[in-house]
């Protein structure tokens, strides 16, 4: 995930290149990260419904996303490789 400040729009913008260039924004860095977490969750839920990643590591075992001030990363459950 990439995050940058857009001074023209006065917002923080995030990009998730590994998920089809998924992008969102927020007025604060924290809001942008929360919006990104929600967008990633929605993307993965839709992908699971459509079985887009069936049999691949991205879909197997992914149960939640951890968001901190530096990154958004999948949190695996036991057995996820």
N, C-alpha and C positions, 0 to 999 in steps of 0.2 A: 504494500500500500504506500502510496505517495501522498504527501500533504503539503500544500503551499498556500501562502497568503496571496489573495488577489486584491491588490491595492485599488484598482479601478472600481471594483464592485464592493470593496470593503467587507469581504468574506474570506473564510478558509475553505479551500477546495481540496477534496480527496479524490484519488484515482486508484482503482484496483485493476491493474492491467491483466492479471491472470483470470479475471472474471469478465471477459469481454469489454474491457475498458469501463467497467462500472464506475460511476462518478457521482458525487453528491457534494453538498456544501453546508456550512453553518456560519452563524454570525461570530461564534467563538471557536477556538480550536477544539474545546471539549464538545461543543455541539456538533461540529463537523465529524468528530470521531464517533459520537453516538449515532448520528445519521448514517454513517458508514457501516457501523455494526448492524443497524436495522436493515440496511440495503443488502449487505452480505447475507444476513439471515434469510431475507426474502428470496434472494437469488438462489440460495442453496435449497430452500424449501420447494421452490418452483422446479428446480433441476431434479430434485428427488421425486416429485410428483410425475415429472415427464421422463424419469429414468435416464437422464442425460449422462450421468456418471456411473451408471450401474457397473459394478465389477471393478471400479477404479478406486484408488485410495481416497480421493477427495470425498466420495460419498460414504464409504465404509467407515463407520465409527465416529463420524463427526457429530458431536452432540451440542457444542456450544462455542461461542466466540468470546475470547477475553480481550478487553479493551483497556489499554493503559495510556499514559500520556505520550508514549513514543510509537506505538504500533497497534495494529489489529492482527490477531493471529488465531488460527483455529486451536482449540484445546481438545486433544484426543482423549478418548476413554480407554480403558484397559483393552489391550489387544490391537490398537490402531498402530499401523506401521507406515 
